[in-house]
Amino acid sequence: MSLKITEHTMTVVLDGEIIATGTRSACGWHVTAHPRPLDRNSAITALMLAERLITHGEDDPCVIEWRRELSRD
């Protein structure tokens, strides 16, 4: 897994395939794996969550906690 972050984009790659992206706009970060704009740190969490879901599944403790964290934003 790799996470590439620039000033305007974020990309998470797993086994050579892009699994989620984030794009910066005037109202925050839009992440393909999340329904609403996020701040920078939450966007990173959403990207990590997308990767963790694929590699560990729905019942993983990190998946559960990161979802809870993102729902508070």
Biopython code that builds the backbone (N, CA, C, O; Angstrom):
import numpy as np
from Bio.PDB.StructureBuilder import StructureBuilder

atoms = [
    (1, "MET", "N", (0.847, -1.170, 0.000)),
    (1, "MET", "CA", (0.000, 0.000, 0.000)),
    (1, "MET", "C", (0.889, 1.228, 0.000)),
    (1, "MET", "O", (1.903, 1.290, 0.695)),
    (2, "SER", "N", (0.487, 2.186, -0.786)),
    (2, "SER", "CA", (1.198, 3.460, -0.763)),
    (2, "SER", "C", (0.170, 4.584, -0.756)),
    (2, "SER", "O", (-0.900, 4.483, -1.357)),
    (3, "LEU", "N", (0.525, 5.642, -0.067)),
    (3, "LEU", "CA", (-0.323, 6.825, 0.004)),
    (3, "LEU", "C", (0.507, 7.999, -0.492)),
    (3, "LEU", "O", (1.538, 8.333, 0.092)),
    (4, "LYS", "N", (0.053, 8.620, -1.569)),
    (4, "LYS", "CA", (0.747, 9.771, -2.131)),
    (4, "LYS", "C", (-0.095, 11.013, -1.861)),
    (4, "LYS", "O", (-1.276, 11.063, -2.206)),
    (5, "ILE", "N", (0.523, 12.013, -1.242)),
    (5, "ILE", "CA", (-0.176, 13.245, -0.907)),
    (5, "ILE", "C", (0.569, 14.425, -1.509)),
    (5, "ILE", "O", (1.768, 14.601, -1.287)),
    (6, "THR", "N", (-0.161, 15.232, -2.275)),
    (6, "THR", "CA", (0.386, 16.485, -2.789)),
    (6, "THR", "C", (-0.490, 17.614, -2.240)),
    (6, "THR", "O", (-1.381, 17.378, -1.424)),
    (7, "GLU", "N", (-0.234, 18.805, -2.683)),
    (7, "GLU", "CA", (-1.001, 19.954, -2.206)),
    (7, "GLU", "C", (-2.473, 19.875, -2.618)),
    (7, "GLU", "O", (-3.338, 20.401, -1.918)),
    (8, "HIS", "N", (-2.762, 19.225, -3.743)),
    (8, "HIS", "CA", (-4.136, 19.212, -4.272)),
    (8, "HIS", "C", (-4.746, 17.833, -4.468)),
    (8, "HIS", "O", (-5.938, 17.732, -4.759)),
    (9, "THR", "N", (-3.962, 16.762, -4.316)),
    (9, "THR", "CA", (-4.506, 15.416, -4.513)),
    (9, "THR", "C", (-3.925, 14.440, -3.498)),
    (9, "THR", "O", (-2.843, 14.645, -2.948)),
    (10, "MET", "N", (-4.679, 13.377, -3.271)),
    (10, "MET", "CA", (-4.233, 12.249, -2.459)),
    (10, "MET", "C", (-4.649, 10.978, -3.198)),
    (10, "MET", "O", (-5.737, 10.912, -3.771)),
    (11, "THR", "N", (-3.784, 9.981, -3.179)),
    (11, "THR", "CA", (-4.079, 8.719, -3.849)),
    (11, "THR", "C", (-3.566, 7.571, -2.993)),
    (11, "THR", "O", (-2.442, 7.612, -2.493)),
    (12, "VAL", "N", (-4.402, 6.543, -2.827)),
    (12, "VAL", "CA", (-3.956, 5.330, -2.148)),
    (12, "VAL", "C", (-3.946, 4.204, -3.181)),
    (12, "VAL", "O", (-4.922, 3.980, -3.896)),
    (13, "VAL", "N", (-2.799, 3.496, -3.237)),
    (13, "VAL", "CA", (-2.581, 2.435, -4.214)),
    (13, "VAL", "C", (-2.317, 1.132, -3.465)),
    (13, "VAL", "O", (-1.523, 1.092, -2.526)),
    (14, "LEU", "N", (-2.990, 0.078, -3.892)),
    (14, "LEU", "CA", (-2.817, -1.241, -3.301)),
    (14, "LEU", "C", (-2.567, -2.233, -4.422)),
    (14, "LEU", "O", (-3.381, -2.359, -5.337)),
    (15, "ASP", "N", (-1.459, -2.931, -4.357)),
    (15, "ASP", "CA", (-1.090, -3.910, -5.388)),
    (15, "ASP", "C", (-1.134, -3.316, -6.794)),
    (15, "ASP", "O", (-1.594, -3.958, -7.738)),
    (16, "GLY", "N", (-0.649, -2.080, -6.920)),
    (16, "GLY", "CA", (-0.567, -1.429, -8.224)),
    (16, "GLY", "C", (-1.855, -0.810, -8.740)),
    (16, "GLY", "O", (-1.867, -0.242, -9.832)),
    (17, "GLU", "N", (-2.948, -0.908, -7.973)),
    (17, "GLU", "CA", (-4.224, -0.332, -8.399)),
    (17, "GLU", "C", (-4.633, 0.801, -7.474)),
    (17, "GLU", "O", (-4.512, 0.692, -6.254)),
    (18, "ILE", "N", (-5.116, 1.886, -8.058)),
    (18, "ILE", "CA", (-5.645, 2.997, -7.264)),
    (18, "ILE", "C", (-6.982, 2.550, -6.692)),
    (18, "ILE", "O", (-7.883, 2.160, -7.435)),
    (19, "ILE", "N", (-7.111, 2.607, -5.352)),
    (19, "ILE", "CA", (-8.365, 2.177, -4.731)),
    (19, "ILE", "C", (-9.204, 3.347, -4.225)),
    (19, "ILE", "O", (-10.410, 3.194, -4.026)),
    (20, "ALA", "N", (-8.593, 4.509, -4.014)),
    (20, "ALA", "CA", (-9.333, 5.694, -3.587)),
    (20, "ALA", "C", (-8.475, 6.924, -3.862)),
    (20, "ALA", "O", (-7.246, 6.864, -3.855)),
    (21, "THR", "N", (-9.166, 8.049, -4.106)),
    (21, "THR", "CA", (-8.462, 9.305, -4.337)),
    (21, "THR", "C", (-9.146, 10.427, -3.563)),
    (21, "THR", "O", (-10.315, 10.331, -3.189)),
    (22, "GLY", "N", (-8.394, 11.472, -3.339)),
    (22, "GLY", "CA", (-8.930, 12.682, -2.726)),
    (22, "GLY", "C", (-8.490, 13.885, -3.545)),
    (22, "GLY", "O", (-7.363, 13.939, -4.039)),
    (23, "THR", "N", (-9.387, 14.839, -3.681)),
    (23, "THR", "CA", (-9.102, 16.052, -4.440)),
    (23, "THR", "C", (-9.472, 17.259, -3.599)),
    (23, "THR", "O", (-10.561, 17.315, -3.028)),
    (24, "ARG", "N", (-8.576, 18.214, -3.524)),
    (24, "ARG", "CA", (-8.807, 19.428, -2.738)),
    (24, "ARG", "C", (-9.659, 20.412, -3.535)),
    (24, "ARG", "O", (-9.443, 20.626, -4.728)),
    (25, "SER", "N", (-10.627, 21.002, -2.847)),
    (25, "SER", "CA", (-11.445, 22.049, -3.453)),
    (25, "SER", "C", (-11.598, 23.175, -2.432)),
    (25, "SER", "O", (-11.040, 23.109, -1.337)),
    (26, "ALA", "N", (-12.344, 24.191, -2.791)),
    (26, "ALA", "CA", (-12.544, 25.333, -1.901)),
    (26, "ALA", "C", (-13.262, 24.952, -0.609)),
    (26, "ALA", "O", (-13.081, 25.607, 0.417)),
    (27, "CYS", "N", (-14.082, 23.888, -0.653)),
    (27, "CYS", "CA", (-14.850, 23.513, 0.547)),
    (27, "CYS", "C", (-14.266, 22.324, 1.291)),
    (27, "CYS", "O", (-14.900, 21.821, 2.218)),
    (28, "GLY", "N", (-13.085, 21.856, 0.919)),
    (28, "GLY", "CA", (-12.435, 20.753, 1.627)),
    (28, "GLY", "C", (-11.936, 19.701, 0.659)),
    (28, "GLY", "O", (-11.781, 19.952, -0.536)),
    (29, "TRP", "N", (-11.690, 18.524, 1.198)),
    (29, "TRP", "CA", (-11.191, 17.407, 0.411)),
    (29, "TRP", "C", (-12.349, 16.481, 0.057)),
    (29, "TRP", "O", (-13.119, 16.076, 0.927)),
    (30, "HIS", "N", (-12.466, 16.149, -1.232)),
    (30, "HIS", "CA", (-13.478, 15.203, -1.701)),
    (30, "HIS", "C", (-12.787, 13.859, -1.922)),
    (30, "HIS", "O", (-11.924, 13.732, -2.790)),
    (31, "VAL", "N", (-13.173, 12.862, -1.130)),
    (31, "VAL", "CA", (-12.572, 11.533, -1.204)),
    (31, "VAL", "C", (-13.573, 10.589, -1.861)),
    (31, "VAL", "O", (-14.749, 10.573, -1.497)),
    (32, "THR", "N", (-13.104, 9.806, -2.826)),
    (32, "THR", "CA", (-14.003, 8.909, -3.556)),
    (32, "THR", "C", (-14.676, 7.890, -2.641)),
    (32, "THR", "O", (-15.758, 7.398, -2.963)),
    (33, "ALA", "N", (-14.069, 7.571, -1.526)),
    (33, "ALA", "CA", (-14.622, 6.566, -0.618)),
    (33, "ALA", "C", (-15.450, 7.181, 0.506)),
    (33, "ALA", "O", (-15.784, 6.488, 1.467)),
    (34, "HIS", "N", (-15.788, 8.462, 0.408)),
    (34, "HIS", "CA", (-16.546, 9.117, 1.480)),
    (34, "HIS", "C", (-17.563, 10.085, 0.868)),
    (34, "HIS", "O", (-17.264, 10.743, -0.129)),
    (35, "PRO", "N", (-18.757, 10.176, 1.452)),
    (35, "PRO", "CA", (-19.843, 10.925, 0.803)),
    (35, "PRO", "C", (-19.798, 12.449, 0.906)),
    (35, "PRO", "O", (-20.518, 13.122, 0.169)),
    (36, "ARG", "N", (-18.973, 13.018, 1.798)),
    (36, "ARG", "CA", (-19.005, 14.477, 1.956)),
    (36, "ARG", "C", (-17.592, 15.038, 2.084)),
    (36, "ARG", "O", (-16.659, 14.294, 2.385)),
    (37, "PRO", "N", (-17.425, 16.336, 1.861)),
    (37, "PRO", "CA", (-16.082, 16.935, 1.980)),
    (37, "PRO", "C", (-15.520, 16.788, 3.389)),
    (37, "PRO", "O", (-16.257, 16.782, 4.375)),
    (38, "LEU", "N", (-14.212, 16.670, 3.457)),
    (38, "LEU", "CA", (-13.505, 16.453, 4.721)),
    (38, "LEU", "C", (-12.361, 17.442, 4.856)),
    (38, "LEU", "O", (-11.929, 18.042, 3.872)),
    (39, "ASP", "N", (-11.870, 17.612, 6.081)),
    (39, "ASP", "CA", (-10.629, 18.361, 6.248)),
    (39, "ASP", "C", (-9.465, 17.438, 5.862)),
    (39, "ASP", "O", (-9.667, 16.249, 5.615)),
    (40, "ARG", "N", (-8.275, 17.980, 5.814)),
    (40, "ARG", "CA", (-7.111, 17.213, 5.327)),
    (40, "ARG", "C", (-6.877, 15.945, 6.136)),
    (40, "ARG", "O", (-6.701, 14.874, 5.556)),
    (41, "ASN", "N", (-6.871, 16.042, 7.454)),
    (41, "ASN", "CA", (-6.604, 14.873, 8.291)),
    (41, "ASN", "C", (-7.690, 13.814, 8.151)),
    (41, "ASN", "O", (-7.389, 12.622, 8.103)),
    (42, "SER", "N", (-8.937, 14.232, 8.085)),
    (42, "SER", "CA", (-10.034, 13.279, 7.907)),
    (42, "SER", "C", (-9.975, 12.622, 6.536)),
    (42, "SER", "O", (-10.332, 11.452, 6.398)),
    (43, "ALA", "N", (-9.533, 13.353, 5.526)),
    (43, "ALA", "CA", (-9.381, 12.772, 4.188)),
    (43, "ALA", "C", (-8.332, 11.661, 4.209)),
    (43, "ALA", "O", (-8.516, 10.618, 3.582)),
    (44, "ILE", "N", (-7.253, 11.881, 4.915)),
    (44, "ILE", "CA", (-6.222, 10.846, 5.042)),
    (44, "ILE", "C", (-6.802, 9.630, 5.756)),
    (44, "ILE", "O", (-6.553, 8.496, 5.349)),
    (45, "THR", "N", (-7.572, 9.857, 6.814)),
    (45, "THR", "CA", (-8.214, 8.756, 7.529)),
    (45, "THR", "C", (-9.150, 7.990, 6.601)),
    (45, "THR", "O", (-9.159, 6.759, 6.620)),
    (46, "ALA", "N", (-9.935, 8.691, 5.792)),
    (46, "ALA", "CA", (-10.861, 8.038, 4.862)),
    (46, "ALA", "C", (-10.109, 7.180, 3.837)),
    (46, "ALA", "O", (-10.565, 6.091, 3.490)),
    (47, "LEU", "N", (-8.995, 7.652, 3.367)),
    (47, "LEU", "CA", (-8.193, 6.872, 2.424)),
    (47, "LEU", "C", (-7.606, 5.635, 3.090)),
    (47, "LEU", "O", (-7.590, 4.557, 2.496)),
    (48, "MET", "N", (-7.130, 5.782, 4.305)),
    (48, "MET", "CA", (-6.596, 4.634, 5.039)),
    (48, "MET", "C", (-7.712, 3.628, 5.337)),
    (48, "MET", "O", (-7.490, 2.417, 5.303)),
    (49, "LEU", "N", (-8.893, 4.131, 5.624)),
    (49, "LEU", "CA", (-10.047, 3.268, 5.860)),
    (49, "LEU", "C", (-10.374, 2.448, 4.610)),
    (49, "LEU", "O", (-10.645, 1.252, 4.712)),
    (50, "ALA", "N", (-10.351, 3.071, 3.451)),
    (50, "ALA", "CA", (-10.631, 2.353, 2.200)),
    (50, "ALA", "C", (-9.663, 1.191, 2.015)),
    (50, "ALA", "O", (-10.072, 0.096, 1.631)),
    (51, "GLU", "N", (-8.397, 1.424, 2.283)),
    (51, "GLU", "CA", (-7.388, 0.365, 2.164)),
    (51, "GLU", "C", (-7.609, -0.714, 3.208)),
    (51, "GLU", "O", (-7.533, -1.903, 2.900)),
    (52, "ARG", "N", (-7.877, -0.313, 4.430)),
    (52, "ARG", "CA", (-8.050, -1.272, 5.534)),
    (52, "ARG", "C", (-9.267, -2.169, 5.311)),
    (52, "ARG", "O", (-9.234, -3.356, 5.637)),
    (53, "LEU", "N", (-10.336, -1.606, 4.759)),
    (53, "LEU", "CA", (-11.523, -2.412, 4.450)),
    (53, "LEU", "C", (-11.190, -3.549, 3.484)),
    (53, "LEU", "O", (-11.632, -4.683, 3.670)),
    (54, "ILE", "N", (-10.418, -3.238, 2.467)),
    (54, "ILE", "CA", (-10.056, -4.250, 1.474)),
    (54, "ILE", "C", (-9.158, -5.320, 2.077)),
    (54, "ILE", "O", (-9.330, -6.505, 1.792)),
    (55, "THR", "N", (-8.213, -4.919, 2.899)),
    (55, "THR", "CA", (-7.229, -5.872, 3.403)),
    (55, "THR", "C", (-7.643, -6.589, 4.688)),
    (55, "THR", "O", (-7.131, -7.670, 4.978)),
    (56, "HIS", "N", (-8.576, -5.997, 5.475)),
    (56, "HIS", "CA", (-8.923, -6.595, 6.769)),
    (56, "HIS", "C", (-10.411, -6.849, 6.982)),
    (56, "HIS", "O", (-10.770, -7.612, 7.878)),
    (57, "GLY", "N", (-11.284, -6.238, 6.195)),
    (57, "GLY", "CA", (-12.711, -6.491, 6.291)),
    (57, "GLY", "C", (-13.456, -5.581, 7.253)),
    (57, "GLY", "O", (-12.861, -4.780, 7.974)),
    (58, "GLU", "N", (-14.767, -5.726, 7.244)),
    (58, "GLU", "CA", (-15.689, -4.880, 8.007)),
    (58, "GLU", "C", (-15.516, -4.976, 9.524)),
    (58, "GLU", "O", (-15.752, -3.995, 10.229)),
    (59, "ASP", "N", (-15.115, -6.127, 10.034)),
    (59, "ASP", "CA", (-15.061, -6.355, 11.484)),
    (59, "ASP", "C", (-13.743, -5.954, 12.132)),
    (59, "ASP", "O", (-13.572, -6.119, 13.340)),
    (60, "ASP", "N", (-12.826, -5.439, 11.355)),
    (60, "ASP", "CA", (-11.529, -5.027, 11.883)),
    (60, "ASP", "C", (-11.706, -3.868, 12.871)),
    (60, "ASP", "O", (-12.446, -2.930, 12.573)),
    (61, "PRO", "N", (-11.052, -3.904, 14.033)),
    (61, "PRO", "CA", (-11.192, -2.826, 15.023)),
    (61, "PRO", "C", (-10.815, -1.447, 14.484)),
    (61, "PRO", "O", (-11.450, -0.457, 14.848)),
    (62, "CYS", "N", (-9.806, -1.359, 13.635)),
    (62, "CYS", "CA", (-9.423, -0.063, 13.058)),
    (62, "CYS", "C", (-10.520, 0.453, 12.128)),
    (62, "CYS", "O", (-10.827, 1.646, 12.133)),
    (63, "VAL", "N", (-11.107, -0.429, 11.337)),
    (63, "VAL", "CA", (-12.196, -0.037, 10.440)),
    (63, "VAL", "C", (-13.353, 0.535, 11.254)),
    (63, "VAL", "O", (-13.900, 1.585, 10.918)),
    (64, "ILE", "N", (-13.716, -0.156, 12.311)),
    (64, "ILE", "CA", (-14.827, 0.281, 13.165)),
    (64, "ILE", "C", (-14.529, 1.639, 13.781)),
    (64, "ILE", "O", (-15.385, 2.523, 13.764)),
    (65, "GLU", "N", (-13.346, 1.818, 14.319)),
    (65, "GLU", "CA", (-12.994, 3.078, 14.984)),
    (65, "GLU", "C", (-12.859, 4.229, 13.988)),
    (65, "GLU", "O", (-13.329, 5.333, 14.262)),
    (66, "TRP", "N", (-12.229, 3.991, 12.842)),
    (66, "TRP", "CA", (-12.071, 5.058, 11.855)),
    (66, "TRP", "C", (-13.417, 5.491, 11.302)),
    (66, "TRP", "O", (-13.627, 6.677, 11.044)),
    (67, "ARG", "N", (-14.329, 4.550, 11.117)),
    (67, "ARG", "CA", (-15.685, 4.929, 10.683)),
    (67, "ARG", "C", (-16.359, 5.803, 11.738)),
    (67, "ARG", "O", (-16.996, 6.805, 11.414)),
    (68, "ARG", "N", (-16.211, 5.415, 12.991)),
    (68, "ARG", "CA", (-16.791, 6.194, 14.092)),
    (68, "ARG", "C", (-16.192, 7.600, 14.107)),
    (68, "ARG", "O", (-16.910, 8.587, 14.263)),
    (69, "GLU", "N", (-14.884, 7.678, 13.946)),
    (69, "GLU", "CA", (-14.197, 8.979, 13.937)),
    (69, "GLU", "C", (-14.694, 9.868, 12.795)),
    (69, "GLU", "O", (-14.939, 11.057, 12.998)),
    (70, "LEU", "N", (-14.843, 9.301, 11.603)),
    (70, "LEU", "CA", (-15.298, 10.082, 10.451)),
    (70, "LEU", "C", (-16.756, 10.491, 10.569)),
    (70, "LEU", "O", (-17.152, 11.507, 9.998)),
    (71, "SER", "N", (-17.551, 9.739, 11.282)),
    (71, "SER", "CA", (-18.968, 10.086, 11.427)),
    (71, "SER", "C", (-19.155, 11.269, 12.365)),
    (71, "SER", "O", (-20.204, 11.914, 12.332)),
    (72, "ARG", "N", (-18.167, 11.570, 13.197)),
    (72, "ARG", "CA", (-18.238, 12.713, 14.123)),
    (72, "ARG", "C", (-17.910, 14.021, 13.444)),
    (72, "ARG", "O", (-18.290, 15.085, 13.932)),
    (73, "ASP", "N", (-17.210, 13.962, 12.324)),
    (73, "ASP", "CA", (-16.798, 15.204, 11.632)),
    (73, "ASP", "C", (-17.966, 15.903, 11.001)),
    (73, "ASP", "O", (-17.796, 16.954, 10.384)),
]
sb = StructureBuilder()
sb.init_structure("model")
sb.init_model(0)
sb.init_chain("A")
sb.init_seg("    ")
for serial, (resi, resn, name, xyz) in enumerate(atoms, 1):
    if name == "N":
        sb.init_residue(resn, " ", resi, " ")
    sb.init_atom(name, np.array(xyz, "f"), 0.0, 1.0, " ", f" {name:<3s}", serial, name[0])
structure = sb.get_structure()
